[in-house]
Amino acid sequence: MRVLGIETSCDETGVAVYDDNQGLMADLLYSQVALHAEYGGVVPELASRYHIRKTLPMIHEALALSHSTQADIDAIAYTAGPGLVGALLVGASIAKSLAFAWEIPAIGIHHMEGHLLAPLMSADKPDYPFLALLVSGGHTQLMSCQGLGQYELLGESLDDAAVEAFDKVAKMLGLPYPGGPAIEAMARTGNPSRFRFPRPMTDRPGLDFSFSGLKTFTMNTLRKLDAPTDQDRADIALAFQTAVTATVKIKCRRAVEQTGLTRMVIAGGVSANQALRQSLEVLTRETGCRVYYPEMKLCTDNGAMIAYAGLQHLLQGHSEDLAIQVRPRWPMTDLG
């Protein structure tokens, strides 16, 4: 079976074709990062307009690259939420229109479930059950995954998610959007012994996250410096990044101990952060819990993960009517 996947939840347009026998046959991405960087963050109206411009031409290109015709496509998967409502509606409208014209099912996919399933496209993939750390956009979540659609929320961000904190701290340091890669690059020249930032919510039980206070601590540290130099900013970037990765590692260790699971998936944009990967490799050695990641190109938003997730749901017999509905807010615990 072959699925066309469409991702339009935020500022990147992704279109892909995934086949259950041949794997990923086409994977296209148009990033709007440079466009939104001028404004210091995503402008929803601009994001929607660019999805309208790019999605259909990218579908034609993906079909050509995969040597597919509309007759070869068995279903269309699209991101139904969470995300920017206008951007989601673009993808949903196109997916439902094509599904109607081609007389095939359309399947709405949860954006974070797409990230969760992305590592399963690799040759070396985990079996259920496994833990999942999802760090993408406004979400930082720890999940217990027993099977497709069988997810238990163990902990989540109560205020700023990790990605949001990276973006805001980057702005404080005069770095461009998106903040994650910029902070990681600046932190490479930082002095690890100069600052020690707090590890939020690790002084109490539980698996929830909170990065708002860490953001404030970073701002106050910066304000104490009269005229911050490049080295000062690098030292702060490293201290902030180290605090985030250390916090995530502590929470992951607790999740492993609480559930007894021996496999963990790390997915979402921050899963590409090398400092986080190194920290979790230490966790692997200490606990025996094996960590799985998506391919580097599949860490950020993409159409491949939506096409793959759509295929899994199609194989389970899932489908929906042609009504155009999206969910800008959509808890993963509502799945199943």
Secondary structure, DSSP 8 states (H G I E B T S, - for coil): -EEEEEE-SSSEEEEEEEETTTEEEEEEEEE-HHHHHTTTS--HHHHHHHHHHHHHHHHHHHHHHTT--GGG--EEEEEEESS-HHHHHHHHHHHHHHHHHHT--EEEEEHHHHHHHGGGGSSS---SSEEEEEEETTEEEEEEEEETTEEEEEEEBSSS-HHHHHHHHHHHTT--SSHHHHHHHHHTT--TTT-----TT-SSSSS-B--HHHHHHHHHHHHTSSS--HHHHHHHHHHHHHHHHHHHHHHHHHHHHHH---EEEEESGGGG-HHHHHHHHHHHHHH--EEE---GGGSSS-HHHHHHHHHHHHHTT----S-----SS--GGG--
